[in-house]
Amino acid sequence: MTGRRLPRRLVQLYLGLALYGISIAALVLADLGVMPWDVLHQGLARQLGWSLGTVIIVVGVLVLLAWIPLRERPGLGTVSNVVVVGLVADAVLAVVDSPSSPAVRIALVAGGIACNALATAAYVGSQLGPGPRDGLMTGLVRRTGRPVGLVRTSLEVAVVVSGWLLGGTLGVATVVYALAIGPLVQLLLPRFTVLPPAPPEPVEVTGS
């Protein structure tokens, strides 16, 4: 948390988290399906009568508690993720109404997925700590020795099925997101990753 690049990392982190919340709201407003974890969040929100953002925050806290036996260490970005994403999603949903036009809804899906990829690359690239759900995945990979793909797929199938049974929206946007988000983040992440400063060149001392 020191160095000349810290201001950029902080700005990138919080802009990325804000964009993440906006992208969640965009898919909710489109009503064509939401991101895998948001199927669970939406289902819980409908069952509990809570706002979507409140559920996102509470689930984030519970996931962080699951980090304890996995011995994962949260960073500033981890804690900020829990709070900022849910607050921004609720703020957008409070002031924007769902469109009735199919073209606008499709545009919201495309824009929401692109915005989410950009947001993910920005906050992950700041290297100030993974999101709680990403940390759960990496912790399970490390503790179980299972492949990343298997662990991530198992987690997302579990939350999608649970959320759908609770009343969350599972639709075409969920499938498109699942297929597109990996390649998009892979493309964008190198552009946003803040690399550590290069070590100083050794000074050659010559005798006289």
VONU-64796 format. One record per atom (N, C-alpha, C): residue in three letters; x, y, z. Coordinates in steps of 0.2 Angstrom, whole numbers, padded with zeros to 4 digits, always signed. Layout:
BEGIN
ALAXYZ
...
***
This chain:
BEGIN
MET+0004-0006+0000
MET+0000+0000+0000
MET+0004+0006+0000
THR+0010+0006-0003
THR+0014+0012-0003
THR+0017+0012-0011
GLY+0020+0018-0012
GLY+0023+0019-0018
GLY+0019+0024-0023
ARG+0023+0026-0028
ARG+0020+0031-0032
ARG+0014+0029-0036
ARG+0013+0022-0037
ARG+0007+0019-0041
ARG+0001+0018-0037
LEU+0001+0019-0030
LEU-0004+0018-0026
LEU-0010+0022-0028
PRO-0010+0029-0029
PRO-0016+0033-0031
PRO-0019+0030-0037
ARG-0015+0028-0042
ARG-0018+0025-0048
ARG-0022+0018-0046
ARG-0019+0014-0042
ARG-0022+0008-0040
ARG-0028+0009-0037
LEU-0029+0014-0032
LEU-0035+0015-0028
LEU-0040+0018-0033
VAL-0039+0022-0038
VAL-0044+0025-0042
VAL-0046+0019-0047
GLN-0042+0015-0049
GLN-0044+0010-0053
GLN-0048+0005-0050
LEU-0046+0003-0043
LEU-0050-0001-0039
LEU-0057+0001-0038
TYR-0058+0007-0036
TYR-0065+0010-0035
TYR-0069+0011-0041
LEU-0066+0013-0046
LEU-0070+0014-0053
LEU-0072+0007-0055
GLY-0067+0002-0054
GLY-0069-0005-0057
GLY-0075-0007-0052
LEU-0075-0006-0046
LEU-0080-0009-0042
LEU-0087-0005-0043
ALA-0087+0001-0044
ALA-0093+0005-0046
ALA-0095+0002-0053
LEU-0091+0001-0058
LEU-0093-0001-0064
LEU-0096-0008-0063
TYR-0093-0012-0059
TYR-0096-0019-0058
TYR-0103-0018-0055
GLY-0105-0014-0050
GLY-0111-0013-0048
GLY-0116-0011-0054
ILE-0114-0006-0058
ILE-0118-0004-0063
ILE-0119-0010-0068
SER-0114-0014-0070
SER-0116-0020-0074
SER-0121-0024-0071
ILE-0121-0026-0065
ILE-0126-0030-0062
ILE-0133-0027-0063
ALA-0133-0020-0061
ALA-0140-0017-0062
ALA-0142-0017-0069
ALA-0137-0017-0074
ALA-0139-0017-0081
ALA-0143-0023-0083
LEU-0140-0029-0081
LEU-0143-0035-0083
LEU-0149-0037-0079
VAL-0150-0034-0073
VAL-0156-0035-0069
VAL-0162-0031-0073
LEU-0160-0025-0075
LEU-0165-0021-0079
LEU-0167-0024-0085
ALA-0162-0027-0089
ALA-0164-0030-0095
ALA-0169-0036-0094
ASP-0169-0039-0088
ASP-0173-0045-0087
ASP-0173-0050-0092
LEU-0167-0052-0094
LEU-0166-0058-0099
LEU-0161-0063-0096
GLY-0160-0062-0089
GLY-0155-0067-0086
GLY-0150-0063-0083
VAL-0147-0065-0077
VAL-0142-0061-0074
VAL-0136-0065-0073
MET-0130-0063-0070
MET-0124-0066-0069
MET-0125-0072-0064
PRO-0121-0077-0065
PRO-0122-0083-0061
PRO-0123-0082-0054
TRP-0119-0078-0050
TRP-0120-0077-0043
TRP-0126-0073-0042
ASP-0128-0069-0047
ASP-0133-0064-0046
ASP-0140-0068-0046
VAL-0140-0074-0049
VAL-0146-0078-0049
VAL-0147-0080-0042
LEU-0142-0082-0038
LEU-0143-0083-0031
LEU-0145-0077-0027
HIS-0141-0071-0029
HIS-0143-0065-0025
HIS-0150-0063-0026
GLN-0152-0063-0032
GLN-0159-0061-0034
GLN-0164-0066-0031
GLY-0163-0072-0031
GLY-0168-0077-0028
GLY-0168-0076-0020
LEU-0163-0075-0017
LEU-0163-0073-0010
LEU-0166-0067-0008
ALA-0165-0062-0013
ALA-0169-0055-0012
ALA-0176-0056-0012
ARG-0178-0060-0017
ARG-0186-0061-0018
ARG-0189-0065-0012
GLN-0185-0069-0009
GLN-0187-0073-0004
GLN-0187-0069+0003
LEU-0182-0065+0004
LEU-0181-0062+0010
LEU-0185-0055+0010
GLY-0186-0052+0004
GLY-0189-0046+0004
GLY-0184-0040+0005
TRP-0178-0042+0004
TRP-0172-0037+0004
TRP-0171-0034-0003
SER-0167-0029-0003
SER-0164-0026-0009
SER-0159-0031-0012
LEU-0158-0030-0018
LEU-0153-0035-0021
LEU-0146-0033-0018
GLY-0144-0026-0018
GLY-0138-0024-0015
GLY-0137-0026-0008
THR-0142-0026-0004
THR-0141-0029+0003
THR-0139-0036+0003
VAL-0142-0040-0001
VAL-0141-0047-0002
VAL-0134-0048-0004
ILE-0132-0044-0009
ILE-0125-0045-0012
ILE-0120-0044-0006
ILE-0121-0039-0002
ILE-0116-0037+0004
ILE-0116-0043+0009
VAL-0122-0045+0011
VAL-0123-0050+0016
VAL-0120-0057+0013
VAL-0121-0059+0007
VAL-0118-0065+0004
VAL-0110-0064+0004
GLY-0108-0058+0002
GLY-0101-0057+0002
GLY-0098-0058+0009
VAL-0101-0055+0014
VAL-0098-0056+0021
VAL-0098-0064+0023
LEU-0103-0067+0021
LEU-0103-0074+0023
LEU-0098-0078+0019
VAL-0097-0076+0012
VAL-0091-0079+0009
VAL-0085-0078+0012
LEU-0084-0072+0014
LEU-0077-0070+0017
LEU-0076-0074+0024
LEU-0082-0076+0027
LEU-0081-0080+0033
LEU-0079-0087+0031
ALA-0081-0089+0025
ALA-0078-0096+0023
ALA-0071-0096+0021
TRP-0068-0090+0020
TRP-0061-0089+0019
TRP-0057-0091+0025
ILE-0060-0091+0031
ILE-0056-0092+0037
ILE-0053-0099+0037
PRO-0057-0105+0036
PRO-0054-0111+0036
PRO-0050-0113+0030
LEU-0051-0109+0025
LEU-0046-0109+0019
LEU-0040-0106+0019
ARG-0039-0101+0025
ARG-0033-0098+0026
ARG-0032-0093+0021
GLU-0037-0090+0018
GLU-0036-0084+0013
GLU-0036-0078+0016
ARG-0032-0073+0014
ARG-0031-0067+0017
ARG-0034-0061+0012
PRO-0039-0058+0015
PRO-0042-0052+0011
PRO-0038-0046+0011
GLY-0039-0042+0006
GLY-0035-0036+0005
GLY-0040-0030+0005
LEU-0038-0024+0004
LEU-0042-0018+0004
LEU-0048-0019-0002
GLY-0045-0022-0008
GLY-0050-0023-0013
GLY-0055-0028-0011
THR-0054-0033-0007
THR-0059-0038-0005
THR-0064-0035-0001
VAL-0062-0031+0004
VAL-0067-0028+0009
VAL-0071-0023+0005
SER-0068-0019+0001
SER-0071-0014-0003
SER-0076-0017-0008
ASN-0075-0023-0011
ASN-0079-0026-0015
ASN-0086-0028-0012
VAL-0085-0031-0006
VAL-0091-0033-0002
VAL-0096-0027-0002
VAL-0093-0021+0000
VAL-0098-0015+0001
VAL-0100-0011-0005
VAL-0095-0009-0009
VAL-0096-0005-0015
VAL-0101-0008-0020
VAL-0100-0014-0022
VAL-0104-0017-0028
VAL-0111-0017-0026
GLY-0113-0019-0020
GLY-0120-0019-0018
GLY-0123-0012-0017
LEU-0119-0007-0015
LEU-0122-0001-0014
LEU-0123+0003-0021
VAL-0119+0002-0026
VAL-0119+0005-0032
VAL-0125+0001-0036
ALA-0126-0005-0035
ALA-0131-0009-0039
ALA-0138-0006-0036
ASP-0139-0006-0030
ASP-0145-0003-0027
ASP-0146+0004-0029
ALA-0141+0008-0029
ALA-0142+0015-0031
ALA-0144+0016-0039
VAL-0142+0012-0043
VAL-0144+0012-0050
VAL-0151+0009-0051
LEU-0152+0004-0047
LEU-0159+0001-0048
LEU-0164+0005-0045
ALA-0162+0010-0040
ALA-0167+0014-0037
ALA-0169+0020-0042
VAL-0165+0022-0047
VAL-0167+0028-0051
VAL-0168+0026-0058
VAL-0167+0020-0060
VAL-0168+0018-0067
VAL-0173+0013-0068
ASP-0178+0014-0072
ASP-0183+0009-0073
ASP-0182+0004-0078
SER-0184-0002-0078
SER-0183-0007-0083
SER-0187-0005-0090
PRO-0183-0006-0095
PRO-0186-0004-0102
PRO-0191-0009-0104
SER-0195-0006-0109
SER-0200-0011-0112
SER-0198-0013-0119
SER-0193-0009-0122
SER-0191-0011-0129
SER-0186-0016-0129
PRO-0188-0022-0133
PRO-0183-0027-0133
PRO-0176-0025-0136
ALA-0176-0020-0140
ALA-0169-0018-0142
ALA-0165-0015-0137
VAL-0168-0011-0133
VAL-0165-0008-0127
VAL-0163-0013-0122
ARG-0167-0018-0121
ARG-0165-0024-0116
ARG-0159-0027-0119
ILE-0159-0029-0125
ILE-0153-0032-0128
ILE-0147-0028-0127
ALA-0148-0022-0129
ALA-0142-0017-0128
ALA-0139-0017-0121
LEU-0144-0017-0116
LEU-0142-0017-0109
LEU-0138-0024-0107
VAL-0140-0029-0110
VAL-0136-0035-0109
VAL-0129-0035-0112
ALA-0129-0033-0118
ALA-0122-0032-0121
ALA-0118-0027-0118
GLY-0121-0021-0116
GLY-0117-0016-0112
GLY-0115-0018-0105
GLY-0120-0022-0102
GLY-0118-0024-0095
GLY-0113-0029-0095
ILE-0112-0034-0100
ILE-0107-0039-0100
ILE-0100-0036-0102
ALA-0100-0031-0106
ALA-0094-0028-0108
ALA-0092-0023-0102
CYS-0096-0020-0099
CYS-0095-0016-0093
CYS-0092-0020-0087
ASN-0095-0026-0086
ASN-0092-0031-0081
ASN-0085-0033-0083
ALA-0084-0035-0089
ALA-0077-0037-0091
ALA-0072-0031-0089
LEU-0074-0025-0091
LEU-0070-0020-0090
LEU-0069-0019-0082
ALA-0074-0019-0079
ALA-0074-0018-0071
ALA-0069-0024-0068
THR-0070-0030-0070
THR-0066-0035-0067
THR-0059-0034-0069
ALA-0057-0032-0075
ALA-0050-0031-0077
ALA-0047-0026-0073
ALA-0051-0020-0071
ALA-0049-0014-0068
ALA-0048-0016-0060
TYR-0053-0019-0057
TYR-0052-0020-0050
TYR-0047-0026-0048
VAL-0047-0031-0053
VAL-0042-0037-0052
VAL-0035-0034-0053
GLY-0034-0030-0059
GLY-0028-0027-0061
GLY-0025-0022-0056
SER-0029-0019-0051
SER-0026-0015-0046
SER-0022-0019-0041
GLN-0023-0025-0041
GLN-0019-0030-0036
GLN-0020-0028-0029
LEU-0026-0026-0027
LEU-0027-0024-0020
LEU-0031-0029-0016
GLY-0032-0035-0019
GLY-0035-0040-0016
GLY-0041-0043-0020
PRO-0042-0050-0021
PRO-0047-0052-0025
PRO-0054-0051-0022
GLY-0059-0052-0026
GLY-0066-0052-0024
GLY-0067-0058-0019
PRO-0072-0057-0015
PRO-0074-0063-0010
PRO-0075-0069-0014
ARG-0079-0069-0019
ARG-0081-0075-0023
ARG-0075-0078-0026
ASP-0071-0074-0029
ASP-0064-0076-0033
ASP-0060-0079-0027
GLY-0059-0076-0022
GLY-0055-0079-0016
GLY-0057-0086-0014
LEU-0064-0087-0014
LEU-0067-0093-0012
LEU-0065-0098-0017
MET-0065-0097-0023
MET-0063-0101-0028
MET-0056-0103-0028
THR-0051-0098-0027
THR-0044-0100-0027
THR-0042-0103-0021
GLY-0046-0102-0015
GLY-0044-0105-0009
GLY-0046-0113-0009
LEU-0052-0114-0012
LEU-0054-0121-0013
LEU-0050-0125-0018
VAL-0047-0121-0023
VAL-0042-0125-0028
VAL-0036-0127-0024
ARG-0034-0122-0020
ARG-0027-0123-0016
ARG-0028-0129-0011
ARG-0034-0129-0007
ARG-0035-0134-0002
ARG-0037-0141-0005
THR-0041-0141-0010
THR-0043-0147-0013
THR-0038-0150-0018
GLY-0034-0146-0021
GLY-0030-0149-0027
GLY-0034-0150-0033
ARG-0040-0148-0033
ARG-0044-0149-0040
ARG-0042-0143-0045
PRO-0044-0145-0051
PRO-0042-0140-0056
PRO-0047-0134-0055
VAL-0044-0128-0058
VAL-0048-0121-0057
VAL-0054-0122-0061
GLY-0054-0125-0067
GLY-0060-0125-0071
GLY-0066-0129-0067
LEU-0064-0135-0064
LEU-0069-0139-0061
LEU-0072-0135-0055
VAL-0067-0132-0051
VAL-0070-0129-0045
VAL-0074-0123-0047
ARG-0072-0119-0052
ARG-0076-0113-0053
ARG-0083-0115-0056
THR-0083-0120-0061
THR-0089-0123-0064
THR-0094-0126-0058
SER-0091-0129-0054
SER-0095-0132-0048
SER-0098-0127-0044
LEU-0095-0122-0042
LEU-0097-0116-0038
LEU-0103-0113-0042
GLU-0102-0111-0048
GLU-0107-0107-0052
GLU-0113-0111-0053
VAL-0112-0118-0055
VAL-0118-0122-0056
VAL-0122-0122-0049
ALA-0119-0123-0044
ALA-0122-0123-0037
ALA-0126-0117-0036
VAL-0123-0111-0037
VAL-0126-0105-0035
VAL-0132-0103-0040
VAL-0131-0105-0047
VAL-0136-0104-0052
VAL-0142-0109-0050
VAL-0141-0115-0049
VAL-0147-0119-0047
VAL-0150-0117-0041
SER-0147-0116-0036
SER-0150-0113-0029
SER-0154-0107-0031
GLY-0151-0102-0034
GLY-0154-0096-0035
GLY-0160-0097-0040
TRP-0160-0101-0045
TRP-0166-0102-0049
TRP-0171-0105-0045
LEU-0170-0110-0041
LEU-0175-0113-0036
LEU-0178-0108-0032
LEU-0174-0103-0030
LEU-0177-0097-0025
LEU-0181-0092-0029
GLY-0180-0092-0036
GLY-0184-0087-0040
GLY-0180-0082-0043
GLY-0173-0084-0044
GLY-0169-0079-0047
GLY-0170-0080-0055
THR-0168-0075-0059
THR-0169-0075-0066
THR-0163-0078-0070
LEU-0165-0084-0072
LEU-0160-0088-0077
LEU-0162-0087-0084
GLY-0158-0084-0088
GLY-0160-0083-0095
GLY-0154-0083-0100
VAL-0156-0081-0106
VAL-0151-0081-0111
VAL-0145-0077-0109
ALA-0146-0071-0106
ALA-0140-0067-0104
ALA-0135-0071-0099
THR-0138-0075-0095
THR-0134-0079-0090
THR-0129-0083-0094
VAL-0132-0086-0099
VAL-0127-0091-0104
VAL-0122-0087-0108
VAL-0125-0081-0110
VAL-0120-0077-0114
VAL-0114-0074-0110
TYR-0116-0072-0104
TYR-0111-0070-0099
TYR-0106-0075-0097
ALA-0108-0081-0096
ALA-0104-0087-0094
ALA-0099-0088-0100
LEU-0101-0088-0106
LEU-0097-0089-0112
LEU-0092-0084-0113
ALA-0094-0077-0112
ALA-0091-0072-0115
ALA-0086-0069-0110
ILE-0087-0069-0103
ILE-0084-0065-0098
ILE-0076-0067-0098
GLY-0075-0074-0098
GLY-0068-0076-0098
GLY-0064-0073-0103
PRO-0065-0074-0110
PRO-0061-0071-0115
PRO-0061-0064-0115
LEU-0066-0060-0113
LEU-0066-0053-0112
LEU-0061-0051-0107
VAL-0061-0054-0101
VAL-0057-0052-0096
VAL-0050-0054-0098
GLN-0049-0059-0101
GLN-0042-0061-0103
GLN-0039-0056-0108
LEU-0043-0053-0112
LEU-0041-0048-0117
LEU-0039-0042-0113
LEU-0043-0040-0108
LEU-0043-0033-0105
LEU-0038-0033-0099
LEU-0037-0038-0096
LEU-0033-0038-0090
LEU-0026-0036-0091
PRO-0022-0038-0096
PRO-0015-0036-0097
PRO-0015-0028-0097
ARG-0020-0025-0100
ARG-0020-0018-0101
ARG-0021-0014-0094
PHE-0024-0017-0089
PHE-0025-0014-0083
PHE-0021-0016-0077
THR-0017-0022-0078
THR-0013-0024-0072
THR-0008-0019-0071
VAL-0007-0017-0064
VAL-0002-0013-0062
VAL+0004-0017-0060
LEU+0009-0016-0064
LEU+0015-0020-0062
LEU+0019-0017-0057
PRO+0023-0021-0053
PRO+0027-0018-0048
PRO+0033-0014-0051
PRO+0036-0009-0048
PRO+0041-0006-0051
PRO+0047-0010-0052
ALA+0051-0009-0057
ALA+0057-0013-0059
ALA+0062-0011-0053
PRO+0066-0017-0051
PRO+0071-0015-0046
PRO+0077-0011-0049
PRO+0080-0007-0045
PRO+0085-0002-0048
PRO+0091-0006-0051
GLU+0094-0003-0056
GLU+0100-0007-0059
GLU+0105-0007-0054
PRO+0109-0012-0054
PRO+0115-0012-0049
PRO+0120-0007-0051
VAL+0123-0004-0047
VAL+0128+0001-0048
VAL+0135-0003-0048
GLU+0138-0002-0054
GLU+0145-0005-0054
GLU+0150-0001-0051
VAL+0154-0004-0046
VAL+0159+0000-0043
VAL+0166-0002-0046
THR+0169+0003-0049
THR+0176+0001-0051
THR+0181+0004-0047
GLY+0187+0001-0046
GLY+0192+0003-0042
GLY+0197+0008-0046
SER+0200+0012-0043
SER+0205+0017-0046
SER+0212+0015-0046
***
